[in-house]
Amino acid sequence: MPELPEVETVARGLRVPLVGRIITGATANWPRTIAHPSLDQFRERIVGRRVESVSRRGKYVVMGLDQGYLLIHLKMSGRLRITPASERLDKHTHTTFDLDDGRQLRFRDVRKFGRLYLVDDPSQITGRLGPEPLDDDFTREVFHSRMLRRSGRLKSLLLDQTFIAGLGNIYADESLFAARLHPLRRANTLAEEEEASLYEAIRMTLCRAVENRGTTLDDQGYVDANGQAGAYQEQIAVYGRKGESCPSCRTSIERIVVGGRSTHFCPRCQK
């Protein structure tokens, strides 16, 4: 968390206020947040750059600059907001960028797992990511070709960012429920219609989550670039609902651990 829908929502929220702005200063009081290059080089290279685009790749916010790219991975608790420079700094705000209009882009990260990268080419960081599941060229045929010779468990496969970019725990569970597939099913056991159902479920689930500006759980770990919560949590079928009733058959939702990740499913709908 955040996953593709949340990062997409953040990127969209930053696009209008950031594009065209010039970065006039940068501070970082938690050096590990700057993953590349060194902190001194980062400060030297980022100042004076103009933001020309804001987009997303996988779980990264990607800012195209007039020279190079700034990539930000929010990890578990990262938040990006644009505020007046005069606004009091939160103690969890570890990185700030001064803008030429008197505001600041602030990166707040309670757990300090988020990372920033300043690179010449975004593929230096995102090169190993799989295809974007909502892109028009991610067709049923492309999905089938990527499923060939895969034998791992479906839940683990969906979390593999080199297989498909952007899915995480929430939307993997929700996609598997929508496709009526058990998270421990092996990828090479799917019939053609089951594989097609999974493809459609992934795209449908992510589209709906983007439309609802992502998922804000009880821990309030995610809010968008305007500080607003998402709304997709109101539509969640299984994730985080252990012991509650399945919305389709009223069976109690179960929780298991797959690859170290908490996994929720309906034992009746997802045999």
C-alpha positions as CSV (number, residue, x, y, z in Angstrom):
1,M,0.0,0.0,0.0
2,P,-0.3,2.3,-1.9
3,E,-0.9,0.3,-5.1
4,L,-1.6,1.2,-8.7
5,P,-5.0,3.0,-8.1
6,E,-3.6,5.0,-5.2
7,V,-0.4,6.1,-7.0
8,E,-2.4,6.9,-10.2
9,T,-4.7,9.1,-8.1
10,V,-1.8,10.9,-6.5
11,A,-0.1,11.5,-9.8
12,R,-3.3,12.9,-11.3
13,G,-3.7,15.2,-8.3
14,L,-0.2,16.6,-8.7
15,R,-0.2,17.1,-12.5
16,V,-2.0,20.4,-12.7
17,P,-0.3,22.2,-9.8
18,L,3.2,20.9,-10.6
19,V,3.6,20.9,-14.4
20,G,5.5,24.1,-15.4
21,R,6.8,24.8,-11.9
22,I,10.5,25.2,-11.3
23,I,12.1,23.6,-8.3
24,T,14.1,26.3,-6.5
25,G,15.3,24.4,-3.4
26,A,15.3,21.0,-1.8
27,T,15.8,19.6,1.7
28,A,16.0,16.1,3.1
29,N,16.3,15.4,6.8
30,W,16.2,11.6,6.4
31,P,19.1,10.9,3.9
32,R,18.0,7.3,3.3
33,T,14.9,8.6,1.5
34,I,17.2,9.7,-1.3
35,A,18.0,6.4,-2.9
36,H,19.9,7.7,-5.9
37,P,22.2,9.6,-6.4
38,S,23.9,10.8,-3.2
39,L,22.2,13.4,-1.2
40,D,24.6,16.2,-2.2
41,Q,24.3,15.3,-5.8
42,F,20.5,15.1,-5.6
43,R,20.3,18.6,-4.1
44,E,22.7,20.0,-6.7
45,R,20.9,18.4,-9.7
46,I,17.3,19.0,-8.7
47,V,17.5,22.7,-8.0
48,G,16.6,24.7,-11.1
49,R,14.7,21.9,-12.9
50,R,11.3,22.5,-14.4
51,V,8.6,19.9,-14.0
52,E,7.3,18.9,-17.5
53,S,5.1,15.9,-16.7
54,V,3.7,13.8,-13.9
55,S,2.7,10.2,-14.5
56,R,2.9,6.8,-13.0
57,R,4.7,3.5,-13.8
58,G,3.8,0.6,-11.6
59,K,3.8,1.9,-8.0
60,Y,6.1,4.9,-8.9
61,V,5.2,8.5,-9.3
62,V,7.3,9.6,-12.3
63,M,8.0,13.3,-12.8
64,G,9.6,14.3,-16.1
65,L,11.9,17.2,-15.7
66,D,13.6,19.4,-18.3
67,Q,16.7,17.4,-17.5
68,G,16.1,13.8,-16.1
69,Y,13.3,12.3,-14.1
70,L,12.3,12.2,-10.4
71,L,10.8,8.9,-9.4
72,I,9.1,8.5,-6.0
73,H,8.0,5.2,-4.5
74,L,5.5,5.9,-1.6
75,K,6.0,2.4,-0.2
76,M,3.8,1.8,2.9
77,S,3.0,5.3,4.3
78,G,4.4,7.9,1.9
79,R,2.3,10.9,1.0
80,L,2.8,13.8,-1.4
81,R,1.1,17.1,-1.1
82,I,1.6,20.7,-2.3
83,T,1.3,23.3,0.4
84,P,2.1,26.9,1.1
85,A,5.8,27.2,2.1
86,S,4.6,29.0,5.3
87,E,2.5,26.1,6.5
88,R,4.0,24.4,9.6
89,L,6.1,21.2,8.8
90,D,4.8,18.0,10.1
91,K,7.4,15.9,12.0
92,H,7.0,13.1,9.6
93,T,7.7,15.3,6.5
94,H,11.3,14.3,5.6
95,T,11.7,15.8,2.1
96,T,10.5,19.2,0.7
97,F,10.9,20.8,-2.6
98,D,10.5,24.6,-2.9
99,L,8.6,25.8,-6.0
100,D,8.8,29.0,-7.9
101,D,5.2,30.0,-7.0
102,G,5.9,30.1,-3.2
103,R,4.6,26.6,-2.4
104,Q,6.3,23.4,-1.5
105,L,6.0,19.8,-2.6
106,R,6.3,17.8,0.6
107,F,6.9,14.1,1.0
108,R,5.6,12.8,4.3
109,D,6.5,9.3,5.4
110,V,5.7,8.0,8.9
111,R,7.5,4.7,8.4
112,K,10.4,6.1,6.4
113,F,10.3,3.3,3.8
114,G,9.6,5.6,0.8
115,R,12.4,6.3,-1.7
116,L,13.3,9.0,-4.2
117,Y,15.4,8.5,-7.4
118,L,16.8,11.2,-9.7
119,V,17.8,9.5,-12.9
120,D,18.5,10.3,-16.6
121,D,16.2,7.5,-17.7
122,P,13.3,6.1,-15.7
123,S,14.0,2.6,-17.0
124,Q,17.1,2.6,-14.7
125,I,14.5,2.0,-11.9
126,T,11.5,0.6,-13.7
127,G,13.1,-1.4,-16.4
128,R,12.3,-4.8,-14.9
129,L,8.6,-4.0,-14.3
130,G,6.0,-6.0,-16.1
131,P,3.3,-4.4,-18.4
132,E,0.8,-1.9,-17.2
133,P,-2.5,-3.8,-16.7
134,L,-4.7,-0.9,-17.7
135,D,-2.8,0.0,-20.9
136,D,-4.6,-0.6,-24.2
137,D,-1.8,-2.8,-25.4
138,F,-2.2,-5.1,-22.4
139,T,-4.5,-7.5,-24.3
140,R,-5.9,-10.9,-23.5
141,E,-3.2,-12.3,-25.8
142,V,-0.4,-10.5,-24.0
143,F,-1.7,-11.8,-20.7
144,H,-1.9,-15.4,-22.0
145,S,1.7,-15.2,-23.3
146,R,2.9,-14.1,-19.9
147,M,1.0,-16.9,-18.2
148,L,2.7,-19.6,-20.3
149,R,5.1,-21.7,-18.4
150,R,4.1,-20.1,-15.1
151,S,3.5,-22.7,-12.4
152,G,3.5,-20.6,-9.2
153,R,0.5,-19.9,-7.0
154,L,-1.8,-17.2,-8.4
155,K,-1.5,-14.9,-5.4
156,S,2.3,-14.8,-5.5
157,L,2.2,-14.4,-9.2
158,L,0.0,-11.3,-9.1
159,L,2.3,-9.7,-6.5
160,D,5.3,-10.2,-8.8
161,Q,6.0,-6.8,-10.2
162,T,8.0,-8.3,-13.1
163,F,4.8,-10.2,-14.1
164,I,2.3,-7.3,-14.0
165,A,3.2,-3.8,-12.6
166,G,1.2,-2.2,-9.9
167,L,-0.8,-4.9,-8.2
168,G,-0.4,-5.4,-4.4
169,N,-2.1,-7.2,-1.6
170,I,-5.5,-5.5,-1.8
171,Y,-6.2,-5.8,-5.5
172,A,-4.6,-9.2,-5.9
173,D,-7.2,-10.6,-3.4
174,E,-10.0,-8.6,-4.9
175,S,-9.1,-9.7,-8.5
176,L,-8.9,-13.4,-7.5
177,F,-12.3,-13.1,-5.8
178,A,-13.9,-11.5,-8.8
179,A,-12.5,-14.3,-11.0
180,R,-13.6,-16.9,-8.5
181,L,-10.1,-18.4,-8.2
182,H,-8.4,-19.7,-5.1
183,P,-5.2,-17.8,-4.2
184,L,-3.3,-21.1,-3.9
185,R,-4.2,-22.3,-7.4
186,R,-1.3,-23.0,-9.6
187,A,-1.1,-20.8,-12.7
188,N,-0.6,-23.8,-15.0
189,T,-3.8,-25.4,-13.9
190,L,-6.1,-22.7,-15.2
191,A,-8.5,-23.5,-18.0
192,E,-8.8,-21.1,-20.9
193,E,-12.0,-19.5,-19.5
194,E,-10.5,-19.2,-16.0
195,E,-7.5,-17.4,-17.4
196,A,-9.8,-15.1,-19.3
197,S,-11.8,-14.4,-16.2
198,L,-8.7,-13.5,-14.3
199,Y,-7.6,-11.1,-17.0
200,E,-10.9,-9.3,-17.0
201,A,-11.1,-9.3,-13.2
202,I,-7.7,-7.6,-12.8
203,R,-8.7,-4.8,-15.2
204,M,-12.2,-4.4,-13.9
205,T,-11.0,-4.3,-10.3
206,L,-8.3,-1.7,-11.0
207,C,-10.5,0.4,-13.1
208,R,-13.1,0.6,-10.4
209,A,-10.5,1.4,-7.8
210,V,-9.1,4.2,-9.9
211,E,-12.6,5.6,-10.4
212,N,-13.0,5.6,-6.7
213,R,-9.6,7.3,-6.1
214,G,-8.1,4.2,-4.4
215,T,-8.6,2.6,-1.0
216,T,-8.2,4.2,2.4
217,L,-8.1,1.6,5.2
218,D,-8.7,2.1,8.8
219,D,-5.1,3.0,9.5
220,Q,-5.6,6.1,7.1
221,G,-2.3,5.2,5.6
222,Y,-3.3,6.5,2.2
223,V,-4.8,9.9,1.2
224,D,-4.6,11.6,-2.2
225,A,-2.6,14.7,-3.1
226,N,-5.3,16.8,-1.7
227,G,-5.4,15.0,1.6
228,Q,-8.7,13.2,0.8
229,A,-9.4,9.6,1.5
230,G,-10.3,7.2,-1.3
231,A,-13.7,5.5,-1.5
232,Y,-13.0,2.0,-2.9
233,Q,-12.9,0.5,0.6
234,E,-16.7,0.7,0.5
235,Q,-16.6,-1.9,-2.3
236,I,-14.0,-4.3,-1.0
237,A,-15.3,-7.9,-1.1
238,V,-12.7,-10.0,0.8
239,Y,-9.5,-8.1,1.6
240,G,-9.2,-7.5,5.4
241,R,-12.7,-9.1,6.1
242,K,-11.7,-12.3,7.8
243,G,-14.7,-13.8,9.6
244,E,-17.2,-11.5,7.8
245,S,-19.8,-12.8,5.3
246,C,-18.9,-13.2,1.7
247,P,-21.0,-10.6,-0.3
248,S,-22.0,-13.4,-2.8
249,C,-22.7,-16.5,-0.7
250,R,-22.6,-15.3,2.9
251,T,-19.8,-17.9,3.8
252,S,-17.3,-16.6,6.3
253,I,-14.2,-15.1,4.6
254,E,-11.0,-16.8,5.5
255,R,-7.4,-15.6,5.9
256,I,-4.2,-17.5,5.1
257,V,-0.6,-16.4,4.6
258,V,0.9,-16.8,1.1
259,G,4.5,-15.8,0.5
260,G,4.5,-13.9,3.8
261,R,1.5,-11.8,2.8
262,S,-1.9,-11.8,4.4
263,T,-4.4,-13.3,1.9
264,H,-8.2,-13.2,2.1
265,F,-10.7,-15.3,0.1
266,C,-14.1,-17.0,0.2
267,P,-13.7,-20.8,0.6
268,R,-17.0,-21.4,-1.2
269,C,-16.7,-19.0,-4.1
270,Q,-13.0,-19.7,-4.6
271,K,-12.6,-23.4,-4.3
